[in-house]
Amino acid sequence: MDKVKLGAMPPQLVLPVVVMGANVEGRPNYCTVAWVTIIDDEPPTVGLVLGKGRRTMEGARENGTFSVNVPGTASAAPVDYCGLVSGREHDKSEAFTPFYGELGTAPMARECPMNAECRLRQVVEFEGTDLVVGEVVELHVDKSCLVDGRPDARKIDPLLYVMLGGPYHSMGEKVADAFKVGKDFGKR
């Protein structure tokens, strides 16, 4: 295969879009985040990359808590809205219907089929962004999105973001079973 050099730039990745929620001065605020990852599974820890100066980050620092809400594709418009406007100029508290769990200060979006309550563990500062690290205290999933007691990605229908600059996508078809398809590869 012929390769073409494109220079120093991020690779075009497809990532789930999440909505970070935090109470800011006692009111829910939401911020769309497309750069998100699992950092550890014990304890369950997530990382979100935010641009500097996000209002939602102020709430996470204020309370030591935040939520990670996984929207379905049906929520593309409110998710995009929360990424387009600043919480400093717009009240985003009504973009979603908030509910609270164990932590009491991490507003979760009822419209999102999966929500994680997180305790703020660390903020790693970079020049233009911050990596927000949170420990998942509780995971909430719509009952209709469970199969055998576990979240099912097809039922969640997560909104996906193609870097950089979009568009949004939905999941495609299953390709293979992870941790199985490669077992016989080396034996050829």
Secondary structure, DSSP 8 states (H G I E B T S, - for coil): -------S-----EEE-EEEEEEETTEEEEEEE--EEEEEETTEEEEEEEETT-HHHHHHHHHSEEEEEE-BGGGHHHHHHHHHS-TTTS--TTSS-EE--TTSS--EETTSSEEEEEEEEEEEE-SSEEEEEEEEEEEEE-GGGEETTEE-HHHH-B-EEETTT--EE--------TTTTTTTGGG-
